[in-house]
Amino acid sequence: MLHLYNTKTKSKEKFTPIQAGKLGLYVCGPTVYDFAHIGNARPIIVFDTLYRLAKQLFSFNNVTYVRNITDVDDKINKRAIEENCTIQEITARTTAQFHKDIKDLGCLSPNHEPRATNHIEGMISLIERLIAKGHAYAAQGHVLFRVNSYADYGKLSGRSLDDMMAGARVEIAPYKEDPMDFVLWKPSEKPDPAWDSPWGSGRPGWHIECSAMSKAFLGDVFDIHGGGIDLTFPHHENEIAQSCCANDTHTMANIWMHNGFVLSEGEKMSKSVGNFYTIRQLLDDHNGETLRFTMLSTHYRQPINWTKASMQSSAEILEKWRRKLDGFDLTTADNLPVDDVITEALCDDLNTPKAITRLHELFKNLGNEPTAQDLEKCVGAARQLGLFSPQEEIGDGYYISKEQLNSNSDLASQVEALIEQRNIARKEKDFAKADSIRDQLAEMGVVILDSAQGTSWELKP
């Protein structure tokens, strides 16, 4: 029986799915403008662990895990200017690096990884509904959400409007009716990306992106929404307000889960202090399993102090266990037995420290000449936490070489035909179908590049 801590109710609750036997999970993904750092890795690892547990409890086909890519954002625009390159170049390169990094951390791919730029139509539709219902208003090319029109605003973060005003740096713009009102749409000027809308050429605000993408794949109300604790306010608070008001629902997700902060060597990460580490930098010194094990050694809701000493300790533990598994083929993808004690620990609000204690016990009890069954039990238990997993489980994807494409005009025609189908689906606001086609193209090694000028594509390197 799965129990999870709900940030909104401030209590641990028995998980009851909206649809019996199924689970829908949405997690806020990266804004792709730079290398992901160790703080970004924590929610990816935490919710990958939940995804693995959910697949065990509900079976693979009954779990829908959606993790988005934010590929339209002011930080991306700024980075493109700094590097004198296109926004598409920034997002394509950074997304590819993100995928490589989290694969090395042993994280499975989500069922869907929508990109914000593929869901502009859905965002515009939500904004139009909010205006029609009186929850939003247009002003000087902007569209803003009326915070005081939603009585439950602040219930997720547990703050009153007065507290939020006192503690937040709120933009006091002349076109706002109230300082707390937040942006749903804003005007764009070249070279920033822009889309046509009823309010002029512009681009979406950050918060409306996740509301549109979660709705496209999981519906108006879904089971679990996850992310880092830093997203509780204002991002998740604003998501709830705009989604509930647009969709006429009492909630957006039944359970809200948030992982704690990551400190580095006892302090907030800072490049000036010298304790700022990207995932890629850490992987230069340790393998991904070491990073994953270190992260899971602390309960996800607690702050974690990331230190070089803790990583070294994790590396030594895993190496000791790996030596005990000498002779076992870790590349096998066969279904191995799960450990009931670990399952019970994970079902108790992802108690990974307790699960790791069980792993210590299992490996300690391995004799000098363990049986194949004993080894399978240990490896099966470790894989519940994403450790000692076969590379095939994570998947390398299928890539088409430029030589193959140049020598196969039929293949190029197939790609163009799929892109045309996708464009039609987007026009008809069938965003799930559009993303499914994009996923199909991605499996072929094709990267889609959307812009205000249209859609182009290229092959993965």
ZAMARGU-4260 file (C-alpha; in steps of 0.2 Angstrom, whole numbers, plus 5000, padded with zeros to 4 digits):
<rodrens>
0) 5000/5000/5000 | 5008/5016/4994 | 5008/5031/5006 | 5015/5048/5000 | 5018/5065/5009
5) 5006/5078/5001 | 5014/5096/5002 | 4996/5103/5000 | 4989/5094/5015 | 5005/5094/5025
10) 5002/5075/5029 | 5007/5058/5023 | 4992/5050/5014 | 4987/5034/5007 | 4988/5035/4988
15) 4972/5032/4979 | 4973/5033/4960 | 4960/5043/4951 | 4958/5028/4939 | 4959/5011/4947
20) 4975/5002/4944 | 4983/5017/4935 | 4995/5031/4940 | 4998/5048/4931 | 5014/5058/4936
25) 5020/5075/4930 | 5037/5082/4935 | 5044/5099/4931 | 5059/5096/4920 | 5074/5107/4915
30) 5075/5124/4907 | 5088/5120/4894 | 5100/5134/4893 | 5115/5127/4903 | 5122/5111/4910
35) 5112/5103/4923 | 5119/5104/4941 | 5118/5092/4955 | 5103/5102/4962 | 5094/5098/4946
40) 5098/5080/4947 | 5089/5077/4963 | 5071/5078/4957 | 5076/5068/4942 | 5083/5054/4953
45) 5069/5055/4966 | 5055/5054/4953 | 5064/5041/4943 | 5063/5030/4959 | 5045/5033/4961
50) 5042/5029/4943 | 5051/5012/4945 | 5041/5009/4961 | 5025/5013/4952 | 5029/5001/4937
55) 5031/4988/4950 | 5015/4991/4959 | 5004/4996/4944 | 5013/4987/4929 | 5022/4996/4915
60) 5007/5000/4904 | 4997/5007/4918 | 5009/5021/4923 | 5011/5037/4913 | 5026/5048/4918
65) 5027/5065/4910 | 5042/5076/4912 | 5043/5092/4902 | 5057/5102/4893 | 5056/5121/4895
70) 5063/5127/4879 | 5056/5145/4878 | 5062/5156/4893 | 5071/5172/4895 | 5087/5163/4902
75) 5088/5154/4885 | 5086/5170/4875 | 5100/5178/4886 | 5112/5164/4883 | 5109/5164/4864
80) 5114/5182/4864 | 5129/5179/4875 | 5135/5165/4864 | 5130/5173/4847 | 5120/5158/4842
85) 5102/5153/4839 | 5090/5149/4852 | 5087/5132/4843 | 5106/5128/4844 | 5106/5132/4863
90) 5091/5121/4867 | 5096/5107/4855 | 5114/5106/4863 | 5108/5108/4881 | 5094/5095/4879
95) 5106/5082/4872 | 5118/5085/4886 | 5104/5084/4899 | 5098/5067/4892 | 5116/5060/4892
100) 5119/5066/4910 | 5103/5058/4917 | 5105/5042/4907 | 5122/5041/4916 | 5113/5043/4932
105) 5103/5027/4928 | 5087/5036/4925 | 5073/5029/4914 | 5065/5039/4900 | 5048/5046/4905
110) 5033/5040/4894 | 5032/5058/4887 | 5044/5072/4887 | 5034/5087/4879 | 5043/5103/4875
115) 5035/5119/4878 | 5037/5125/4861 | 5025/5111/4854 | 5011/5117/4866 | 5009/5135/4862
120) 4992/5132/4855 | 4986/5123/4871 | 4993/5138/4881 | 4984/5151/4871 | 4968/5140/4873
125) 4970/5140/4892 | 4973/5159/4892 | 4957/5162/4882 | 4947/5152/4894 | 4954/5162/4909
130) 4950/5178/4901 | 4932/5173/4896 | 4929/5167/4915 | 4936/5184/4922 | 4951/5176/4929
135) 4963/5185/4918 | 4965/5201/4908 | 4974/5209/4894 | 4985/5224/4896 | 4998/5232/4884
140) 5001/5216/4875 | 5002/5206/4891 | 4989/5194/4899 | 4989/5193/4917 | 4981/5181/4930
145) 4970/5189/4943 | 4976/5182/4959 | 4962/5188/4970 | 4950/5179/4958 | 4955/5162/4965
150) 4950/5160/4984 | 4962/5146/4987 | 4978/5154/4981 | 4992/5151/4993 | 4985/5134/5000
155) 4999/5124/4993 | 5013/5135/5000 | 5003/5139/5016 | 5005/5158/5014 | 4993/5172/5014
160) 4993/5185/5000 | 5000/5198/5013 | 5015/5186/5017 | 5018/5182/4999 | 5019/5201/4995
165) 5031/5204/5010 | 5043/5190/5005 | 5043/5190/4986 | 5051/5202/4974 | 5035/5206/4964
170) 5036/5216/4948 | 5026/5232/4950 | 5021/5235/4932 | 5009/5249/4928 | 4998/5237/4918
175) 4995/5226/4933 | 4978/5228/4942 | 4987/5220/4957 | 5005/5218/4961 | 5003/5199/4964
180) 4995/5196/4947 | 5007/5185/4936 | 5010/5184/4918 | 5002/5172/4906 | 5008/5180/4890
185) 5020/5194/4886 | 5025/5203/4870 | 5041/5198/4861 | 5054/5208/4851 | 5067/5202/4839
190) 5077/5192/4841 | 5067/5184/4855 | 5055/5170/4849 | 5037/5175/4846 | 5020/5167/4841
195) 5004/5175/4835 | 4991/5176/4848 | 4974/5186/4850 | 4985/5198/4861 | 4999/5201/4848
200) 5015/5193/4844 | 5023/5186/4860 | 5027/5171/4870 | 5020/5162/4886 | 5024/5165/4904
205) 5033/5151/4913 | 5019/5145/4923 | 5006/5142/4910 | 5018/5130/4900 | 5016/5116/4913
210) 4997/5118/4915 | 4995/5116/4896 | 5007/5101/4895 | 5001/5091/4910 | 4983/5094/4903
215) 4988/5087/4886 | 4994/5071/4893 | 4986/5068/4910 | 4970/5078/4909 | 4962/5092/4920
220) 4965/5082/4936 | 4979/5069/4938 | 4987/5059/4952 | 5004/5066/4957 | 5013/5082/4953
225) 5032/5083/4958 | 5046/5095/4958 | 5059/5103/4969 | 5054/5112/4985 | 5059/5129/4977
230) 5045/5127/4964 | 5031/5127/4977 | 5030/5146/4976 | 5027/5154/4964 | 5027/5141/4950
235) 5016/5127/4957 | 5005/5139/4966 | 5002/5148/4950 | 5000/5132/4941 | 4986/5127/4952
240) 4977/5143/4951 | 4977/5145/4932 | 4973/5126/4929 | 4958/5125/4942 | 4951/5142/4936
245) 4952/5137/4917 | 4946/5119/4919 | 4933/5122/4933 | 4941/5109/4945 | 4944/5109/4963
250) 4962/5104/4961 | 4975/5101/4948 | 4984/5086/4956 | 4978/5076/4971 | 4996/5074/4978
255) 5010/5087/4977 | 5027/5080/4981 | 5043/5091/4983 | 5061/5086/4986 | 5072/5096/4998
260) 5086/5108/4994 | 5103/5102/4990 | 5118/5111/4999 | 5136/5109/4993 | 5149/5106/5006
265) 5137/5114/5019 | 5133/5129/5009 | 5122/5135/4995 | 5129/5131/4978 | 5139/5146/4971
270) 5152/5147/4957 | 5160/5161/4967 | 5162/5150/4982 | 5169/5136/4971 | 5156/5123/4977
275) 5145/5123/4961 | 5145/5106/4952 | 5137/5101/4936 | 5132/5083/4934 | 5145/5081/4920
280) 5159/5088/4931 | 5155/5075/4945 | 5154/5061/4932 | 5172/5065/4928 | 5177/5058/4945
285) 5163/5046/4949 | 5151/5035/4939 | 5133/5038/4939 | 5128/5025/4951 | 5139/5033/4964
290) 5130/5050/4962 | 5113/5041/4962 | 5117/5031/4978 | 5123/5047/4987 | 5107/5056/4983
295) 5096/5041/4988 | 5105/5040/5005 | 5095/5055/5011 | 5076/5055/5012 | 5070/5065/4997
300) 5060/5077/5008 | 5075/5082/5019 | 5089/5094/5013 | 5105/5085/5008 | 5123/5091/5010
305) 5132/5085/4995 | 5151/5083/4999 | 5166/5075/4991 | 5168/5064/5006 | 5150/5057/5005
310) 5153/5053/4986 | 5169/5044/4991 | 5160/5034/5004 | 5146/5029/4992 | 5159/5024/4979
315) 5168/5012/4991 | 5152/5004/4997 | 5146/5001/4979 | 5163/4994/4974 | 5163/4982/4989
320) 5146/4976/4983 | 5151/4974/4965 | 5166/4963/4971 | 5153/4952/4980 | 5144/4950/4963
325) 5159/4945/4954 | 5154/4932/4942 | 5136/4938/4940 | 5131/4944/4923 | 5125/4962/4927
330) 5121/4965/4909 | 5106/4953/4910 | 5089/4961/4908 | 5080/4946/4915 | 5066/4950/4928
335) 5074/4947/4945 | 5065/4945/4961 | 5060/4961/4971 | 5063/4962/4990 | 5048/4964/5000
340) 5057/4974/5013 | 5063/4987/5001 | 5046/4988/4993 | 5038/4991/5010 | 5051/5005/5013
345) 5048/5013/4996 | 5029/5012/4999 | 5032/5022/5015 | 5034/5039/5006 | 5050/5033/4996
350) 5060/5029/5012 | 5076/5026/5002 | 5088/5027/5017 | 5078/5012/5025 | 5079/5003/5008
355) 5098/5006/5007 | 5099/4999/5025 | 5091/4983/5018 | 5103/4982/5004 | 5118/4983/5017
360) 5110/4968/5026 | 5107/4958/5010 | 5125/4960/5004 | 5132/4957/5021 | 5123/4941/5022
365) 5131/4935/5005 | 5143/4921/5010 | 5160/4917/5001 | 5151/4906/4989 | 5134/4913/4986
370) 5121/4904/4976 | 5115/4910/4960 | 5098/4913/4969 | 5107/4923/4982 | 5115/4934/4969
375) 5099/4937/4960 | 5090/4942/4976 | 5104/4956/4979 | 5104/4962/4961 | 5085/4962/4960
380) 5084/4972/4976 | 5097/4985/4971 | 5088/4987/4954 | 5073/4993/4964 | 5083/5008/4967
385) 5090/5010/4950 | 5107/5002/4955 | 5116/4988/4945 | 5104/4990/4931 | 5108/4984/4913
390) 5112/4998/4900 | 5098/4990/4889 | 5085/4995/4902 | 5089/5013/4900 | 5091/5012/4881
395) 5103/5020/4869 | 5090/5025/4856 | 5091/5022/4837 | 5101/5034/4827 | 5102/5036/4808
400) 5118/5041/4801 | 5120/5055/4788 | 5126/5043/4776 | 5111/5032/4778 | 5100/5047/4775
405) 5109/5054/4760 | 5108/5036/4752 | 5090/5034/4756 | 5078/5047/4749 | 5063/5036/4755
410) 5069/5039/4772 | 5070/5058/4770 | 5052/5057/4763 | 5046/5047/4778 | 5053/5060/4789
415) 5045/5074/4780 | 5028/5065/4780 | 5029/5062/4798 | 5033/5081/4801 | 5018/5085/4790
420) 5007/5074/4801 | 5013/5082/4816 | 5010/5099/4810 | 4992/5095/4806 | 4990/5087/4823
425) 4996/5103/4831 | 4985/5114/4821 | 4970/5103/4826 | 4976/5105/4844 | 4979/5086/4846
430) 4995/5089/4856 | 4996/5071/4862 | 4997/5064/4844 | 5009/5078/4839 | 5021/5073/4854
435) 5019/5055/4849 | 5025/5058/4832 | 5039/5068/4839 | 5044/5054/4850 | 5043/5042/4834
440) 5055/5054/4825 | 5067/5055/4840 | 5068/5036/4840 | 5074/5038/4822 | 5087/5050/4827
445) 5078/5065/4821 | 5078/5082/4831 | 5063/5093/4828 | 5067/5112/4828 | 5052/5123/4830
450) 5052/5142/4828 | 5041/5156/4823 | 5047/5153/4805 | 5041/5135/4805 | 5048/5118/4808
455) 5065/5111/4803 | 5074/5095/4807 | 5091/5088/4809 | 5100/5071/4814 | 5107/5068/4831
460) 5126/5068/4830
</rodrens>
